[in-house]
Amino acid sequence: MAEVVLKLELALEKQQSRKFVAPEKIRSVANDVRPSNDETIPSVSTEQANVASTDTHTVGPTPVGGTTGEMENTDPPAGRKDGRKPKAYESLQRWARQVAFWNRVKPSKKEELVSKLVSEICEAEIKLPKFDLERIAAATNQFSSSNKIGQGGFGSVYKAMLPTGQTVAVKMFSFSTQGIDEFKHEILLVSNLQHHNIVKLLGYSIHGEGGILLYEFMENGSLDTFIFDEVQCHQLQWSLRFKIILGVARGVLYLHEGSQLRIIHRDLKPNNILLDTEMNPRISGFGIARTLGDGQSDTETRIIGTLGYISPEYFIQGNVSEKLDVYSFGIILLEILSGKKHLRYSRYDLNLIAFAWELWSEGRALDLIDDSLGGTFPAEEALRCIHVGLLCTQQHPYHRPTMRSVIVLLLDKGFSLQEKVAEAASYRGSMERSGASDLENEYLESSFIASRTFEYNEHNGIPDLGSDSAATFEYDNTMQR
């Protein structure tokens, strides 16, 4: 019954969307969601069909005595004394009515996929409020460009004010075949997550041309706008940096162990970490996240992610496990500590990991800490964070700690990591001497293709709530095996 009601609501909202959403708004909201010829067949009214039909691609029953094609003139021929229409004209009328009816009742491929999506959402018993399109349009000032705060591969992101006074981020999905899959993946996954370090999904909407997800709005935007900005970075004193590091670690641990789904995020990076009004970190960007069964690892040939943050074993071999996220976390940790981007760090032609190891080997590990702190930080705690970052970014996934161990290592002041780091340095040196890391170095040095594709207005609050930025990097690595 719930499924029937939801499908009826979808039909009504489809009618509503045609009434008040202007064409230019639809284009900006859903990345030009006008269907292609193979996606849907426009309905033809009887009156329109009676006048003319110039679409040679219309699918429907063949008219009597001929084939589909252009009908130049269907008016009754002049000079008929009784005023009656000839039989040929009546046949064309009947055919036009059949075409109109056929186009109305035959669902397009897109409609079939949307119907299936509705069914799956009902079966999943998602406990989220459903918003109608008209209410969302009003909350975004009819999807005004002044409310737009991001643009991605499947649609735009808008800031919205609900009638309750709550500010939310509205993420749009245009319903191409892939867009439907992305929407389904995200709503089914994120709706099950409840953790104070994970961005919260507040509601959803499905209308004729696409889907909408409503997320809580993060007033302070994303982490990258603070740690990589020469002005904003001064707001991140040591205690705040450590708070963010610990919060991100707890969020990733929840994904791996606490959500009962064993989720691998696969796209952890600073602009997928949002900050609330009190600078608490919230992990977002679940567009390419995936789940694994207990004790399961997986291998993929289609590699998706952001260069500089995906681990070497995933980039080279397509191996997916929790250690992929551990590596990404280690990169983020080192970036928070240093205020420098991993692949764009160019001193001595070293990436950030290599530079951190060089400083450690010279006994100057604390020189990695961001100069904007002015030397004001607890040396022991900072060194412990550096050590954790180095352990998390080891080349072999087996040598990296789990996220549970990461949290223990960050908090346990009585546990020395010096010996563990020395072992990691020895292994790293042996790998470099054997030349086994050449392919990894080639990957790490590919900074010229490590730019993001997701546009973001740093003065607004929601940079990336899904797969949009994940399109940064995608390739098939079959040939490398």
TORGUTOR-687549 format. One line per field, with one value per residue (C-alpha): residue in three letters; x negated, y, z negated; residue number from 1. Coordinates in nm, 2 decimals, always signed. Example, Ala and Ser with C-alpha at 12.3 -4.5 7.8 and 13.67 -1.06 7.14 Angstrom:
aa	[ALA; SER]
X	[-1.23; -1.37]
Y	[-0.45; -0.11]
Z	[-0.78; -0.71]
i	[1; 2]
# end
This chain:
aa	[MET; ALA; GLU; VAL; VAL; LEU; LYS; LEU; GLU; LEU; ALA; LEU; GLU; LYS; GLN; GLN; SER; ARG; LYS; PHE; VAL; ALA; PRO; GLU; LYS; ILE; ARG; SER; VAL; ALA; ASN; ASP; VAL; ARG; PRO; SER; ASN; ASP; GLU; THR; ILE; PRO; SER; VAL; SER; THR; GLU; GLN; ALA; ASN; VAL; ALA; SER; THR; ASP; THR; HIS; THR; VAL; GLY; PRO; THR; PRO; VAL; GLY; GLY; THR; THR; GLY; GLU; MET; GLU; ASN; THR; ASP; PRO; PRO; ALA; GLY; ARG; LYS; ASP; GLY; ARG; LYS; PRO; LYS; ALA; TYR; GLU; SER; LEU; GLN; ARG; TRP; ALA; ARG; GLN; VAL; ALA; PHE; TRP; ASN; ARG; VAL; LYS; PRO; SER; LYS; LYS; GLU; GLU; LEU; VAL; SER; LYS; LEU; VAL; SER; GLU; ILE; CYS; GLU; ALA; GLU; ILE; LYS; LEU; PRO; LYS; PHE; ASP; LEU; GLU; ARG; ILE; ALA; ALA; ALA; THR; ASN; GLN; PHE; SER; SER; SER; ASN; LYS; ILE; GLY; GLN; GLY; GLY; PHE; GLY; SER; VAL; TYR; LYS; ALA; MET; LEU; PRO; THR; GLY; GLN; THR; VAL; ALA; VAL; LYS; MET; PHE; SER; PHE; SER; THR; GLN; GLY; ILE; ASP; GLU; PHE; LYS; HIS; GLU; ILE; LEU; LEU; VAL; SER; ASN; LEU; GLN; HIS; HIS; ASN; ILE; VAL; LYS; LEU; LEU; GLY; TYR; SER; ILE; HIS; GLY; GLU; GLY; GLY; ILE; LEU; LEU; TYR; GLU; PHE; MET; GLU; ASN; GLY; SER; LEU; ASP; THR; PHE; ILE; PHE; ASP; GLU; VAL; GLN; CYS; HIS; GLN; LEU; GLN; TRP; SER; LEU; ARG; PHE; LYS; ILE; ILE; LEU; GLY; VAL; ALA; ARG; GLY; VAL; LEU; TYR; LEU; HIS; GLU; GLY; SER; GLN; LEU; ARG; ILE; ILE; HIS; ARG; ASP; LEU; LYS; PRO; ASN; ASN; ILE; LEU; LEU; ASP; THR; GLU; MET; ASN; PRO; ARG; ILE; SER; GLY; PHE; GLY; ILE; ALA; ARG; THR; LEU; GLY; ASP; GLY; GLN; SER; ASP; THR; GLU; THR; ARG; ILE; ILE; GLY; THR; LEU; GLY; TYR; ILE; SER; PRO; GLU; TYR; PHE; ILE; GLN; GLY; ASN; VAL; SER; GLU; LYS; LEU; ASP; VAL; TYR; SER; PHE; GLY; ILE; ILE; LEU; LEU; GLU; ILE; LEU; SER; GLY; LYS; LYS; HIS; LEU; ARG; TYR; SER; ARG; TYR; ASP; LEU; ASN; LEU; ILE; ALA; PHE; ALA; TRP; GLU; LEU; TRP; SER; GLU; GLY; ARG; ALA; LEU; ASP; LEU; ILE; ASP; ASP; SER; LEU; GLY; GLY; THR; PHE; PRO; ALA; GLU; GLU; ALA; LEU; ARG; CYS; ILE; HIS; VAL; GLY; LEU; LEU; CYS; THR; GLN; GLN; HIS; PRO; TYR; HIS; ARG; PRO; THR; MET; ARG; SER; VAL; ILE; VAL; LEU; LEU; LEU; ASP; LYS; GLY; PHE; SER; LEU; GLN; GLU; LYS; VAL; ALA; GLU; ALA; ALA; SER; TYR; ARG; GLY; SER; MET; GLU; ARG; SER; GLY; ALA; SER; ASP; LEU; GLU; ASN; GLU; TYR; LEU; GLU; SER; SER; PHE; ILE; ALA; SER; ARG; THR; PHE; GLU; TYR; ASN; GLU; HIS; ASN; GLY; ILE; PRO; ASP; LEU; GLY; SER; ASP; SER; ALA; ALA; THR; PHE; GLU; TYR; ASP; ASN; THR; MET; GLN; ARG]
X	[+0.00; -0.28; -0.44; -0.11; -0.08; -0.44; -0.38; -0.07; -0.26; -0.53; -0.27; -0.12; -0.46; -0.55; -0.24; -0.34; -0.69; -0.56; -0.34; -0.59; -0.95; -1.07; -1.27; -1.59; -1.55; -1.52; -1.84; -2.04; -1.89; -1.94; -2.23; -2.00; -1.77; -1.59; -1.54; -1.71; -1.51; -1.60; -1.49; -1.13; -0.87; -0.67; -0.30; -0.10; +0.24; +0.53; +0.56; +0.18; +0.20; +0.50; +0.31; -0.01; -0.30; -0.65; -0.84; -0.97; -1.09; -0.75; -0.69; -0.34; -0.11; -0.15; +0.13; +0.37; +0.24; -0.10; -0.41; -0.49; -0.62; -0.55; -0.18; -0.19; +0.19; +0.47; +0.75; +1.05; +1.00; +1.18; +1.48; +1.65; +2.02; +2.14; +1.88; +1.78; +1.42; +1.27; +1.19; +0.82; +0.84; +1.05; +0.79; +0.52; +0.73; +0.77; +0.39; +0.31; +0.54; +0.37; +0.03; +0.14; +0.28; -0.01; -0.26; -0.06; -0.04; -0.37; -0.63; -0.97; -1.29; -1.34; -0.99; -1.04; -1.37; -1.21; -0.92; -1.17; -1.35; -1.03; -0.97; -1.31; -1.28; -0.95; -1.10; -1.39; -1.15; -1.36; -1.26; -1.30; -1.04; -0.94; -0.93; -0.72; -0.89; -0.69; -0.80; -1.17; -1.14; -1.00; -1.28; -1.54; -1.37; -1.27; -1.62; -1.77; -2.13; -2.19; -2.11; -2.33; -2.64; -2.78; -2.76; -2.83; -2.80; -2.44; -2.30; -2.34; -2.35; -2.14; -2.11; -1.75; -1.55; -1.26; -0.94; -1.06; -1.36; -1.61; -1.88; -1.95; -2.16; -1.95; -2.14; -1.98; -2.00; -1.90; -1.75; -1.97; -2.02; -2.34; -2.18; -1.91; -2.17; -2.37; -2.06; -1.95; -2.29; -2.33; -1.98; -1.99; -2.34; -2.34; -1.98; -2.12; -2.41; -2.37; -2.69; -2.79; -3.09; -2.88; -2.67; -2.30; -2.05; -1.72; -1.48; -1.43; -1.20; -1.14; -0.97; -0.93; -1.27; -1.50; -1.56; -1.65; -1.83; -1.82; -2.12; -2.20; -2.38; -2.73; -2.79; -3.17; -3.20; -3.47; -3.80; -4.01; -3.89; -4.06; -4.38; -4.49; -4.40; -4.66; -4.41; -4.16; -4.44; -4.50; -4.17; -4.29; -4.48; -4.64; -4.35; -4.10; -4.32; -4.35; -3.98; -3.92; -4.17; -4.01; -3.66; -3.74; -3.90; -3.59; -3.37; -3.58; -3.58; -3.20; -3.18; -3.42; -3.28; -2.99; -2.74; -2.68; -2.74; -3.12; -3.14; -3.45; -3.42; -3.68; -3.69; -3.81; -3.97; -3.95; -3.67; -3.45; -3.49; -3.24; -3.25; -2.95; -2.91; -3.14; -3.40; -3.30; -3.39; -3.13; -3.22; -3.03; -3.06; -2.93; -2.88; -3.13; -3.13; -3.06; -3.00; -3.19; -3.09; -3.26; -3.62; -3.58; -3.82; -3.74; -3.92; -3.80; -3.92; -3.73; -3.92; -3.73; -3.86; -4.08; -4.45; -4.67; -4.41; -4.35; -4.60; -4.87; -4.72; -4.38; -4.54; -4.77; -4.57; -4.22; -4.22; -3.94; -3.95; -3.94; -4.31; -4.22; -4.04; -4.32; -4.57; -4.34; -4.30; -4.68; -4.71; -4.44; -4.61; -4.95; -4.77; -4.60; -4.93; -5.13; -4.87; -5.01; -4.86; -5.00; -5.05; -5.11; -5.39; -5.69; -5.98; -6.28; -6.04; -5.90; -5.54; -5.42; -5.47; -5.83; -5.90; -5.76; -5.98; -6.28; -6.22; -6.17; -6.49; -6.68; -6.53; -6.33; -5.98; -5.82; -5.93; -5.64; -5.39; -5.22; -5.41; -5.08; -5.07; -5.38; -5.53; -5.24; -5.15; -5.22; -5.53; -5.46; -5.10; -5.21; -5.49; -5.24; -5.01; -5.30; -5.39; -5.03; -5.02; -5.34; -5.21; -4.87; -5.04; -5.27; -5.29; -5.16; -4.81; -4.90; -5.14; -4.89; -4.69; -4.32; -4.11; -4.04; -4.42; -4.46; -4.23; -4.41; -4.75; -4.62; -4.49; -4.74; -5.01; -5.20; -5.26; -5.57; -5.55; -5.91; -6.00; -5.70; -5.79; -6.16; -6.04; -5.82; -6.12; -6.34; -6.08; -6.02; -6.40; -6.42; -6.13; -6.30; -6.63; -6.46; -6.28; -5.94; -5.79; -5.85; -5.49; -5.37; -5.60; -5.48; -5.12; -5.22; -5.40; -5.09; -4.99; -4.90; -4.58; -4.50; -4.27; -3.91; -3.62; -3.36; -3.30; -3.26; -3.19; -3.40; -3.18; -2.89; -2.84; -2.82; -3.09; -3.04; -2.76; -2.80; -2.98; -3.02; -3.38; -3.46; -3.47; -3.81; -3.98; -3.85; -4.03; -4.05; -4.36; -4.33; -4.63; -4.86; -4.81]
Y	[+0.00; +0.24; +0.18; +0.26; +0.58; +0.68; +0.62; +0.83; +1.11; +1.09; +1.13; +1.43; +1.59; +1.53; +1.74; +2.01; +2.03; +2.12; +2.39; +2.61; +2.51; +2.72; +2.55; +2.75; +2.65; +2.28; +2.31; +2.47; +2.24; +1.91; +1.96; +1.98; +1.69; +1.71; +1.35; +1.22; +1.04; +0.70; +0.78; +0.90; +0.96; +1.29; +1.26; +1.39; +1.54; +1.45; +1.81; +1.83; +1.50; +1.62; +1.93; +1.77; +1.54; +1.62; +1.38; +1.10; +0.92; +0.88; +0.52; +0.38; +0.18; +0.22; +0.42; +0.24; +0.21; +0.37; +0.41; +0.67; +0.99; +1.36; +1.45; +1.77; +1.85; +1.66; +1.92; +1.78; +1.84; +2.13; +2.08; +1.79; +1.87; +1.68; +1.82; +1.48; +1.39; +1.13; +0.78; +0.84; +1.14; +0.95; +0.67; +0.93; +1.06; +0.72; +0.65; +0.99; +0.91; +0.57; +0.73; +0.98; +0.70; +0.47; +0.75; +0.83; +0.48; +0.32; +0.40; +0.52; +0.35; +0.63; +0.60; +0.23; +0.29; +0.56; +0.32; +0.06; +0.31; +0.40; +0.03; -0.02; +0.28; +0.14; -0.20; -0.05; +0.12; +0.44; +0.63; +0.98; +1.25; +1.30; +1.66; +1.77; +1.96; +2.28; +2.31; +2.26; +2.51; +2.77; +2.70; +2.77; +3.07; +2.87; +2.73; +3.08; +3.11; +3.31; +3.00; +2.78; +2.67; +2.38; +2.21; +1.84; +1.57; +1.49; +1.82; +2.13; +2.19; +2.47; +2.63; +2.63; +2.76; +2.54; +2.69; +2.56; +2.79; +2.51; +2.56; +2.26; +2.17; +2.06; +1.82; +1.76; +1.45; +1.45; +1.12; +0.98; +0.61; +0.67; +0.95; +0.72; +0.46; +0.73; +0.86; +0.52; +0.43; +0.74; +0.74; +0.37; +0.40; +0.74; +0.70; +0.41; +0.62; +0.78; +0.93; +1.28; +1.27; +1.18; +1.43; +1.37; +1.31; +1.48; +1.39; +1.33; +1.40; +1.22; +1.41; +1.36; +1.47; +1.38; +1.32; +1.55; +1.48; +1.72; +1.73; +1.93; +2.25; +2.30; +2.67; +2.65; +2.47; +2.22; +2.15; +2.24; +2.60; +2.63; +2.43; +2.55; +2.91; +3.16; +3.36; +3.09; +2.86; +3.10; +3.00; +2.65; +2.65; +2.32; +2.21; +2.26; +2.07; +1.78; +1.78; +1.76; +1.48; +1.28; +1.34; +1.23; +0.91; +0.83; +0.89; +0.65; +0.39; +0.41; +0.34; +0.04; -0.11; +0.07; +0.10; -0.28; -0.23; -0.23; +0.08; +0.17; +0.54; +0.54; +0.92; +1.07; +1.41; +1.75; +1.89; +1.59; +1.68; +1.94; +2.16; +2.26; +2.58; +2.45; +2.31; +1.95; +1.75; +1.56; +1.31; +1.36; +1.25; +0.90; +0.88; +0.61; +0.44; +0.07; -0.20; -0.52; -0.85; -0.96; -1.05; -0.97; -0.77; -0.70; -0.62; -0.38; -0.29; +0.04; +0.27; +0.58; +0.84; +1.14; +1.12; +1.18; +1.03; +0.68; +0.41; +0.26; -0.09; +0.04; +0.25; -0.02; -0.34; -0.23; -0.38; -0.25; -0.28; -0.07; +0.01; +0.22; +0.46; +0.44; +0.56; +0.85; +0.94; +0.95; +1.19; +1.42; +1.40; +1.51; +1.79; +1.92; +1.92; +2.09; +2.31; +2.18; +1.98; +1.63; +1.62; +1.99; +2.01; +2.09; +2.15; +1.95; +1.79; +1.57; +1.49; +1.55; +1.19; +1.18; +1.52; +1.40; +1.09; +1.30; +1.53; +1.23; +1.07; +1.39; +1.42; +1.73; +1.58; +1.87; +2.11; +1.96; +2.15; +2.45; +2.77; +2.96; +2.80; +3.00; +2.71; +2.71; +2.34; +2.05; +1.88; +1.53; +1.53; +1.68; +1.42; +1.14; +1.27; +1.28; +0.92; +0.81; +0.98; +0.81; +0.46; +0.51; +0.60; +0.30; +0.14; -0.20; -0.21; -0.49; -0.26; +0.01; +0.02; -0.02; +0.29; +0.15; +0.13; +0.48; +0.63; +0.44; +0.56; +0.92; +0.92; +0.70; +0.93; +0.65; +0.45; +0.53; +0.49; +0.56; +0.19; +0.12; +0.42; +0.31; -0.03; +0.14; +0.35; +0.05; -0.13; +0.18; +0.21; -0.16; -0.11; +0.20; +0.02; -0.27; -0.04; -0.19; +0.15; +0.30; +0.26; +0.42; +0.71; +0.76; +0.77; +1.01; +1.25; +1.28; +1.60; +1.76; +1.55; +1.57; +1.87; +1.85; +1.86; +1.98; +2.35; +2.50; +2.85; +2.86; +3.12; +2.88; +2.56; +2.24; +2.16; +1.80; +1.57; +1.27; +1.13; +1.45; +1.52; +1.15; +1.20; +1.35; +1.03; +0.71; +0.45; +0.08; -0.07; -0.41; -0.35; -0.29; -0.64]
Z	[+0.00; -0.09; +0.25; +0.43; +0.23; +0.31; +0.68; +0.67; +0.50; +0.76; +1.04; +0.87; +0.81; +1.17; +1.26; +1.01; +1.14; +1.48; +1.34; +1.15; +1.23; +1.52; +1.79; +1.71; +1.35; +1.44; +1.64; +1.36; +1.09; +1.27; +1.52; +1.82; +1.75; +2.08; +2.19; +2.51; +2.78; +2.64; +2.29; +2.32; +2.58; +2.54; +2.51; +2.80; +2.74; +2.98; +3.09; +3.17; +3.36; +3.56; +3.68; +3.79; +3.69; +3.81; +3.58; +3.79; +3.47; +3.31; +3.21; +3.24; +3.46; +3.84; +4.00; +4.23; +4.58; +4.52; +4.30; +4.04; +4.18; +4.22; +4.27; +4.47; +4.47; +4.30; +4.36; +4.56; +4.93; +5.07; +5.30; +5.11; +5.14; +4.84; +4.61; +4.50; +4.44; +4.67; +4.54; +4.56; +4.34; +4.08; +4.08; +4.01; +3.72; +3.57; +3.61; +3.44; +3.15; +3.11; +3.11; +2.85; +2.63; +2.68; +2.59; +2.27; +2.14; +2.24; +1.97; +2.09; +1.97; +1.73; +1.58; +1.53; +1.35; +1.13; +1.05; +0.95; +0.74; +0.56; +0.49; +0.35; +0.12; -0.01; -0.06; -0.25; -0.49; -0.50; -0.80; -0.65; -0.59; -0.22; -0.10; +0.19; +0.47; +0.43; +0.07; +0.16; +0.45; +0.21; -0.04; +0.22; +0.37; +0.68; +0.70; +0.73; +0.84; +0.52; +0.32; +0.53; +0.34; +0.56; +0.89; +0.95; +1.22; +1.15; +1.03; +0.81; +0.44; +0.29; -0.05; -0.17; -0.46; -0.57; -0.71; -1.05; -1.03; -0.98; -0.72; -0.50; -0.20; +0.10; +0.33; +0.67; +0.89; +1.25; +1.34; +1.61; +1.58; +1.38; +1.18; +1.06; +0.95; +0.76; +0.59; +0.49; +0.36; +0.16; +0.00; -0.09; -0.24; -0.42; -0.57; -0.78; -0.93; -1.27; -1.42; -1.53; -1.29; -0.99; -0.80; -0.86; -0.59; -0.68; -0.40; -0.04; +0.26; +0.59; +0.87; +1.24; +1.35; +1.06; +0.70; +0.41; +0.08; -0.21; -0.44; -0.75; -0.66; -0.78; -0.85; -0.84; -0.51; -0.45; -0.61; -0.30; -0.31; -0.65; -0.64; -0.29; -0.32; -0.44; -0.64; -0.76; -0.88; -1.17; -1.32; -1.35; -1.68; -1.79; -2.01; -1.73; -1.48; -1.72; -1.78; -1.41; -1.36; -1.64; -1.52; -1.16; -1.30; -1.51; -1.21; -0.99; -1.27; -1.28; -0.91; -0.94; -1.26; -1.42; -1.13; -1.10; -0.73; -0.70; -0.48; -0.29; -0.20; +0.08; +0.11; -0.22; -0.16; -0.33; -0.11; -0.21; -0.57; -0.67; -0.99; -1.20; -1.40; -1.67; -1.42; -1.48; -1.17; -0.97; -0.70; -0.37; -0.01; -0.01; +0.37; +0.43; +0.08; +0.08; -0.17; -0.22; -0.39; -0.71; -0.65; -0.29; -0.07; +0.29; +0.61; +0.88; +1.23; +1.24; +1.00; +0.88; +0.63; +0.59; +0.67; +0.37; +0.13; +0.27; +0.15; +0.37; +0.36; +0.47; +0.75; +0.87; +0.80; +0.73; +0.38; +0.16; -0.22; -0.53; -0.49; -0.18; -0.42; -0.67; -0.41; -0.31; -0.68; -0.72; -0.43; -0.58; -0.92; -0.77; -0.58; -0.89; -1.08; -0.80; -0.63; -0.30; -0.02; +0.03; +0.40; +0.44; +0.19; +0.41; +0.17; +0.29; +0.54; +0.26; +0.19; -0.17; -0.28; -0.16; -0.31; -0.65; -0.64; -0.55; -0.85; -1.08; -0.96; -1.04; -1.38; -1.28; -1.26; -1.44; -1.16; -0.97; -1.19; -1.03; -1.08; -1.14; -1.48; -1.57; -1.76; -2.01; -2.04; -2.27; -2.12; -2.25; -2.12; -1.79; -1.75; -1.83; -1.55; -1.30; -1.39; -1.34; -1.00; -0.89; -1.00; -0.83; -0.50; -0.47; -0.13; -0.23; -0.37; -0.61; -0.79; -0.85; -1.18; -1.20; -1.27; -1.62; -1.68; -1.54; -1.80; -2.08; -1.95; -1.93; -2.29; -2.47; -2.60; -2.77; -2.45; -2.24; -1.87; -1.80; -1.76; -1.53; -1.31; -1.30; -1.17; -0.91; -0.80; -0.76; -0.55; -0.34; -0.28; -0.16; +0.08; +0.23; +0.27; +0.44; +0.68; +0.57; +0.51; +0.86; +0.96; +0.64; +0.69; +1.04; +0.90; +0.62; +0.86; +1.09; +0.93; +1.26; +1.27; +0.90; +0.94; +0.82; +1.06; +0.81; +0.81; +0.46; +0.32; +0.01; -0.15; -0.17; -0.36; -0.16; +0.09; +0.16; +0.06; +0.29; +0.58; +0.77; +0.68; +0.71; +1.08; +1.03; +1.13; +1.30; +1.51; +1.58; +1.43; +1.60; +1.82; +1.52; +1.37]
i	[1; 2; 3; 4; 5; 6; 7; 8; 9; 10; 11; 12; 13; 14; 15; 16; 17; 18; 19; 20; 21; 22; 23; 24; 25; 26; 27; 28; 29; 30; 31; 32; 33; 34; 35; 36; 37; 38; 39; 40; 41; 42; 43; 44; 45; 46; 47; 48; 49; 50; 51; 52; 53; 54; 55; 56; 57; 58; 59; 60; 61; 62; 63; 64; 65; 66; 67; 68; 69; 70; 71; 72; 73; 74; 75; 76; 77; 78; 79; 80; 81; 82; 83; 84; 85; 86; 87; 88; 89; 90; 91; 92; 93; 94; 95; 96; 97; 98; 99; 100; 101; 102; 103; 104; 105; 106; 107; 108; 109; 110; 111; 112; 113; 114; 115; 116; 117; 118; 119; 120; 121; 122; 123; 124; 125; 126; 127; 128; 129; 130; 131; 132; 133; 134; 135; 136; 137; 138; 139; 140; 141; 142; 143; 144; 145; 146; 147; 148; 149; 150; 151; 152; 153; 154; 155; 156; 157; 158; 159; 160; 161; 162; 163; 164; 165; 166; 167; 168; 169; 170; 171; 172; 173; 174; 175; 176; 177; 178; 179; 180; 181; 182; 183; 184; 185; 186; 187; 188; 189; 190; 191; 192; 193; 194; 195; 196; 197; 198; 199; 200; 201; 202; 203; 204; 205; 206; 207; 208; 209; 210; 211; 212; 213; 214; 215; 216; 217; 218; 219; 220; 221; 222; 223; 224; 225; 226; 227; 228; 229; 230; 231; 232; 233; 234; 235; 236; 237; 238; 239; 240; 241; 242; 243; 244; 245; 246; 247; 248; 249; 250; 251; 252; 253; 254; 255; 256; 257; 258; 259; 260; 261; 262; 263; 264; 265; 266; 267; 268; 269; 270; 271; 272; 273; 274; 275; 276; 277; 278; 279; 280; 281; 282; 283; 284; 285; 286; 287; 288; 289; 290; 291; 292; 293; 294; 295; 296; 297; 298; 299; 300; 301; 302; 303; 304; 305; 306; 307; 308; 309; 310; 311; 312; 313; 314; 315; 316; 317; 318; 319; 320; 321; 322; 323; 324; 325; 326; 327; 328; 329; 330; 331; 332; 333; 334; 335; 336; 337; 338; 339; 340; 341; 342; 343; 344; 345; 346; 347; 348; 349; 350; 351; 352; 353; 354; 355; 356; 357; 358; 359; 360; 361; 362; 363; 364; 365; 366; 367; 368; 369; 370; 371; 372; 373; 374; 375; 376; 377; 378; 379; 380; 381; 382; 383; 384; 385; 386; 387; 388; 389; 390; 391; 392; 393; 394; 395; 396; 397; 398; 399; 400; 401; 402; 403; 404; 405; 406; 407; 408; 409; 410; 411; 412; 413; 414; 415; 416; 417; 418; 419; 420; 421; 422; 423; 424; 425; 426; 427; 428; 429; 430; 431; 432; 433; 434; 435; 436; 437; 438; 439; 440; 441; 442; 443; 444; 445; 446; 447; 448; 449; 450; 451; 452; 453; 454; 455; 456; 457; 458; 459; 460; 461; 462; 463; 464; 465; 466; 467; 468; 469; 470; 471; 472; 473; 474; 475; 476; 477; 478; 479; 480; 481]
# end
